[in-house]
Amino acid sequence: MDLEMSAADLAFRDEVCKFLADNLTDEIREAARLSASSFSDFHVSQRWHKALYDKGWAARSWPLEHGGCDWTPMQRYIYDTEAARADVPTAFTMGISMVGPVIMRYGNQAQKDCFLPRILSAEDVWCQGYSEPGSGSDLASLQTRAVADGDDYVINGTKIWTTGAQYANLIFCLVRTSETGKKQEGISFLIFPMDTPGITIQPINNIADVHSFNQIFFDDVRVPKSSLVGAENDGWTVAKYLLEFERGGSAFGAKIEASFNAYHRIAACFADQGALDEPLFAQKVAAVKIQQMAVENTEHRIIAEINRVGRPGHASSIMKVLGSETDQRVTELFLDALNIYAAPHQPAARSPGNNSVPVAPAAGVALVGKYLHNRAASIYSGSNEIQRNIIAKRVLGL
Ligand SMILES: Cc1cc2nc3c(=O)[nH]c(=O)nc-3n(C[C@H](O)[C@H](O)[C@H](O)COP(=O)(O)OP(=O)(O)OC[C@H]3O[C@@H](n4cnc5c(N)ncnc54)[C@H](O)[C@@H]3O)c2cc1C
């Protein structure tokens, strides 16, 4: 991929930097810095999404016909890099990054007309109902059942680790619609409102003490058959297509750059103590930096592949493993840099606008939370062991 910037690219970069400078308020940046979850504070990130939407930049990877940007890979790279440098929040956009591309490919016209504009404007907020207790890596063994009854399905079962279900008004959900044949063949992909009678949400706090995910219970939940995306019992095809975007589309390069920014901010607070300049530690930082560059190059290859054939393919598994493990290594540097200040537990100091007095220097107050939450990066979107199995089988042909 050609990474030389043309005059047009440089002008575009100026436009991006101006947009970021004009719209990223201190409050929005603070929410990004304080987050100890996959997503920044929901309400603040919705405001950030609105600014992007008004500019026409909400769905940067979508095609123009559905309100996307139609940017070149270089433009996306420029935006992601500048956005990470400026500390943009991670908005809660499972609609844009996951279910949107699925509706574009497998949805009928009515579903496209209804949902795509509302995903773009963030009027609708989506959550992902895939995992169940006992069905995570072995997702195809899922047991939540949808039984046909006239024009409806009646759903019973439970989903777990459902990120952001407390904010979502819609869910995309894998359900079992047939018990015959292979377990993959009896699954369907449904989309329906979270306020449908019979749905209960039970919060789960993450290791950093943030309510980021939930368990959802379905008790005779009745949804119309028009909730089906794709064909009945062909949900596994739809689900796998979505997972390619979930695993490959996480802009890991930008995330890691943001983590490095956080590291440098806290390292600067202890600059006079010299411990972080020790040759062995400096070598460790350099090794992670080199790994970050490998992630960026892999990401460029994937963007070029999406541009060429429209989907990331199995390279998304490579990106998931490399990106998540590199980001974990950067967040491990946080603990080295914080030293004794890694010990105090002050979750209240991580809410935007709080008035707690942090024990650690202000730049470090969220870093242990980020480190802890980031342990999950090698589990969510399909664990890294599973991704390695996919790479061995589908990429290396072992
Ligand atoms: C922060 C976070 C957010 C999440 N958000 C969502 C969400 O919004 N929606 C949703 O549906 N799910 C979500 N998940 C769930 C996630 O997809 C699952 O946790 C993941 O798929 C792993 O499943 P499991 O937890 O059941 O672990 P298990 O499948 O029980 O795996 C346990 C361990 O065994 C290993 N293992 C299992 N099978 C194999 C094998 N065949 N070969 C080698 N090793 C294996 C795994 O790698 C793992 O280390 C989230 C998870 C986390 C941590």
The ligand as a Tripos MOL2 file, in Angstrom:
@<TRIPOS>MOLECULE
LIG
   53    58     1     0     0
SMALL
NO_CHARGES

@<TRIPOS>ATOM
      1 C1        -15.1260   -7.1750   27.9080 C.3       1 LIG1
      2 C2        -15.9800   -8.1680   27.1750 C.ar      1 LIG1
      3 C3        -17.0460   -7.7280   26.4130 C.ar      1 LIG1
      4 C4        -17.8550   -8.6470   25.7350 C.ar      1 LIG1
      5 N1        -18.9400   -8.1860   25.0460 N.ar      1 LIG1
      6 C5        -19.7680   -9.0710   24.4390 C.ar      1 LIG1
      7 C6        -20.9530   -8.6130   23.7850 C.ar      1 LIG1
      8 O1        -21.2520   -7.4100   23.7440 O.2       1 LIG1
      9 N2        -21.7650   -9.5410   23.2390 N.ar      1 LIG1
     10 C7        -21.4810  -10.8860   23.2430 C.ar      1 LIG1
     11 O2        -22.2470  -11.6600   22.6950 O.2       1 LIG1
     12 N3        -20.3690  -11.3490   23.8770 N.ar      1 LIG1
     13 C8        -19.5110  -10.4710   24.4700 C.ar      1 LIG1
     14 N4        -18.3810  -10.9240   25.1170 N.ar      1 LIG1
     15 C9        -18.1610  -12.3830   25.2270 C.3       1 LIG1
     16 C10       -16.9950  -12.9050   24.4160 C.3       1 LIG1
     17 O3        -17.2950  -12.9810   23.0580 O.3       1 LIG1
     18 C11       -16.6340  -14.2790   25.0150 C.3       1 LIG1
     19 O4        -16.1340  -14.0410   26.3230 O.3       1 LIG1
     20 C12       -15.5980  -15.0060   24.2120 C.3       1 LIG1
     21 O5        -16.1260  -15.4330   22.9930 O.3       1 LIG1
     22 C13       -15.0320  -16.2380   24.9790 C.3       1 LIG1
     23 O6        -16.0500  -17.0490   25.4260 O.3       1 LIG1
     24 P1        -16.1580  -17.5030   26.9520 P.3       1 LIG1
     25 O7        -16.0230  -16.3040   27.8080 O.co2     1 LIG1
     26 O8        -17.4040  -18.3150   27.0930 O.co2     1 LIG1
     27 O9        -14.8800  -18.4090   27.2140 O.3       1 LIG1
     28 P2        -14.7140  -19.9570   26.8410 P.3       1 LIG1
     29 O10       -15.2070  -20.1900   25.4590 O.co2     1 LIG1
     30 O11       -15.2770  -20.7820   27.9380 O.co2     1 LIG1
     31 O12       -13.1420  -20.0900   26.8300 O.3       1 LIG1
     32 C14       -12.3670  -20.2040   28.0360 C.3       1 LIG1
     33 C15       -10.9000  -20.3450   27.6360 C.3       1 LIG1
     34 O13       -10.6980  -21.5520   26.8610 O.3       1 LIG1
     35 C16       -10.0910  -21.2540   25.6000 C.3       1 LIG1
     36 N5        -10.6530  -22.1090   24.5600 N.ar      1 LIG1
     37 C17       -11.9550  -22.4040   24.3660 C.ar      1 LIG1
     38 N6        -12.1000  -23.1980   23.2860 N.ar      1 LIG1
     39 C18       -10.8550  -23.4100   22.7720 C.ar      1 LIG1
     40 C19       -10.3420  -24.1420   21.6600 C.ar      1 LIG1
     41 N7        -11.1640  -24.8000   20.8210 N.pl3     1 LIG1
     42 N8         -9.0060  -24.0930   21.4200 N.ar      1 LIG1
     43 C20        -8.1780  -23.3980   22.2380 C.ar      1 LIG1
     44 N9         -8.6030  -22.7080   23.3280 N.ar      1 LIG1
     45 C21        -9.9270  -22.7050   23.5960 C.ar      1 LIG1
     46 C22       -10.4450  -19.7850   25.3330 C.3       1 LIG1
     47 O14        -9.5010  -19.1710   24.4870 O.3       1 LIG1
     48 C23       -10.4020  -19.1910   26.7440 C.3       1 LIG1
     49 O15        -9.0750  -18.8800   27.0910 O.3       1 LIG1
     50 C24       -17.5610  -10.0390   25.7960 C.ar      1 LIG1
     51 C25       -16.4680  -10.4790   26.5520 C.ar      1 LIG1
     52 C26       -15.6890   -9.5750   27.2370 C.ar      1 LIG1
     53 C27       -14.5280  -10.0970   28.0360 C.3       1 LIG1
@<TRIPOS>BOND
     1     1     2 1
     2     2     3 ar
     3     2    52 ar
     4     3     4 ar
     5     4     5 ar
     6     4    50 ar
     7     5     6 ar
     8     6     7 ar
     9     6    13 1
    10     7     8 2
    11     7     9 ar
    12     9    10 ar
    13    10    11 2
    14    10    12 ar
    15    12    13 ar
    16    13    14 ar
    17    14    15 1
    18    14    50 ar
    19    15    16 1
    20    16    17 1
    21    16    18 1
    22    18    19 1
    23    18    20 1
    24    20    21 1
    25    20    22 1
    26    22    23 1
    27    23    24 1
    28    24    25 2
    29    24    26 1
    30    24    27 1
    31    27    28 1
    32    28    29 2
    33    28    30 1
    34    28    31 1
    35    31    32 1
    36    32    33 1
    37    33    34 1
    38    33    48 1
    39    34    35 1
    40    35    36 1
    41    35    46 1
    42    36    37 ar
    43    36    45 ar
    44    37    38 ar
    45    38    39 ar
    46    39    40 ar
    47    39    45 ar
    48    40    41 1
    49    40    42 ar
    50    42    43 ar
    51    43    44 ar
    52    44    45 ar
    53    46    47 1
    54    46    48 1
    55    48    49 1
    56    50    51 ar
    57    51    52 ar
    58    52    53 1
@<TRIPOS>SUBSTRUCTURE
     1 LIG1         1 GROUP 0 **** ****
